[in-house]
Amino acid sequence: MNVLVLGSGGREHALSWKIAQSSLCEKLFIAPGNAGTAQLGENVNISATDFESLKTFVIDNEIEMLVVGPEDSLVKGIYDFFKNDEVLSEVCVIGPSKEGAQLEGSKEYSKQFMQRHDIPTAAYDSFTKESLNEGYDFLETLSPPYVLKADGLAAGKGVLIINDLEEAKRELKSMLTDAKFGDASSKVVIEEYLDGIELSVFVLTDGNNYKILPSAKDYKRIGEGDTGLNTGGMGAISPVPFADKFFIERVEDRIIKPTIKGLQEEEIEYKGFIFIGLMNVNGDPKVIEYNVRMGDPETEVVIPRIKSDLLNLFKGISNGTFGEQDFYVDEDVATTVMLVSGGYPESYEKGKGISGLEEVENSIVFHAGTLKEEDKVLTNGGRVMAITSFGRTIEEALSKSFDNAEKVKFDGKYYRKDIGFDLKQEQF
């Protein structure tokens, strides 16, 4: 089977790493890929949202499966583009329809979906610049902290949590009238703050059947102790210690089953990953958000823990045998530590030479923002690479990741040395 993976980050490297292990994989292509994916297959210099160029490539290279990494391609309707094309319609696309992708593409849409299907989430309302004053009034009905979410895609940075009411009003105005997050904040969802511990649960589905993937927790803040600006993710742990089988059963009964049933009832085509961002509120799971693809850096700890053939699972989605496929997960803990460019998440420089990769032992290096130039690997993004390790405990796995994080060198390198700080004392 010839497979094309779309995207260029650590998520896509991890997916490609797993797909390349399958005996079903004949040729693997990644568009546009990075220096890490180039070691597993052939990088293709096509944007993940250039549908026409992708069509030509898929036809010319007899691609049978398209695995979509980034949300942007899904929200823009790549699934529908393939399914509605006479030539491309037989290609298996792992990712939801454009309608299904609205679960991530619009915070308001996802909230309404949760309401319709009695899925537990925070109370909310949504506002535009025309209803700014009503937004002010709604904020006054809530207790701090106040949660403001840009309705559209904002690269993981469109959520503000503010303790002061007047500051929340100023930020709401900035989002709606000053386009703080561009078009993404032309509508803003204000919601009740949920006090608890965040985690993520991932599901792979063919629209009828589903497999529950390992839980994970990522760390968004740039600074240790979860301080400073939000990033795309500085590290992750899987599984989450408190997400025992009883908690996951509650997630399945209260959230996963009604989500899948809701998709079926509304006749929304959905073949791919569902990322469920959760808050554990005194043992009760509540949904913070849906994403319609795997997260990053969560993918770098979730995918390595899957023992089953991932490509065979994808094939099952294509040929109707997904529900019959066995699914196994490694019991060991996986941790990942993200190495980032100096200055990230604000301005940073690219093109820094990376050394020490050949010295890494007992860890997997997943490239995120890298570029291969002749025989050199260079930085090409804010989050440069993720160092993933296994262990019987969080401490054991993190020790390997931190040791190897020291071996990899590039100018301005930074990483958090406290990933998992809030979980390490908990017992499995």
C-alpha positions, 0 to 999 in steps of 0.5 A: 500500500502506498501511503501519503501523510500530510503535515510537517510536525512531530505529530506527523513524524510519529505517525509516519514512524508507526506506519513505516513499521507496518508490513502493509506499507510499500511506499511512504510519502510525507507532504511536506515533512521534515528532516525526521520524516525524510529518514522514513519515507520520501518528503514531498514539497507540497503544502498540506492545504494545496489540494489540487497539487496533492490530487496530481501527486496522489494520482501519479504515485498511486496513493491508496491512503491519505493520513491527514495530520493538521487540522487546517486541511480537515477544516478546509475540507480535504476529506470532501475534496477526495470523496467528491472527486471521481478519480480520488474517491477510492482513496482512503482518507483518515480524517473527518468530513468538513462538517465533522471538522467543525467540531474543532473549526468552530468552538460554538459548533462544538458546544452546540453539538455537546448540548444536543447530545447531553455531553458534559461541558462548561456553561457558555454563550457566544458573542460577536462585536455586535453583541459586545455589551451582551458579552460584558453582561454575561461575564458579570454573571460568572465567577472568576477566572473567566474563559474566553475562546476564539471561535475559529482556529487560532493555532492553539493560542486562542484561549484566554483565562483571566482572573480580573473582570475588567481585564476580561472585558478589555480582552473580549473587546480586543478579540472582537473589535480589534481582531486580536486573533484575526478572523478566528476571534470574529466570534468569541465563546465565553464559558464557565471556568472548570476547576480540575486537572486537564488531560486528553483522551483519544479515539480512533473511529470509523464512524460506527466503531471506535478504539480508545487510545491511551490517555495523555497530559501535555504541558502548554506553558513555556515556563517551569511550574506552568508559568509564562506564555502558552505554546503548542506544547512543551512535553507530554506524559502517557498514561495519566495516573489518575485516569484509571479504568474506572475514570476511562469507563466514565469518559466512555459512557458519558462522552465517547458513546454519545459523541459517536452516537451524535455523529451517527444521528446527524449523519456526519461522516467521520473516519479518523481521530477524535481528540477529547480535551477533558477536565477531571472535576472531582472524578467527573470528566467534562469536555473542554474541547474537541480536536479532530486530529491527534495532538502534538506533542501528545501523539509522540507519547500516545502512538509509540504506546500502540502495539497494534499495526496502525496501518492495519487499523486504518485499512480496517476503517477503509474496508469495513473490518475496523470493529473486528481488529485487535487493539493492544497498548504497551503498559509502560509509561511514555514521556516526551520532552520538547526542545524549542528555539530560543525566544519561542513562543515569541520571535525566534531564529531558524537555521541553527545547526543541530548536533548530537542526534547520533548520541541519543540512546534509549529514546526516540527523537521525533522531529517537529521544526527541522529541515535537512540541508545537504548533510545538515539538520537545521532548526526550522520552527519554534518547537524543534524536536521531541525526545520520547522515552519509555519506563516503568514509571514516569520518573524512569522515562523522564530521566531518559528523555532529560539525559538525551535532551542534554545530548542534542545541541543547537544554539538557543535550545531550551526545554522544560526540566519539570515535565510531569512535575504534577504527576510524578508523585502519583502511583499507577 
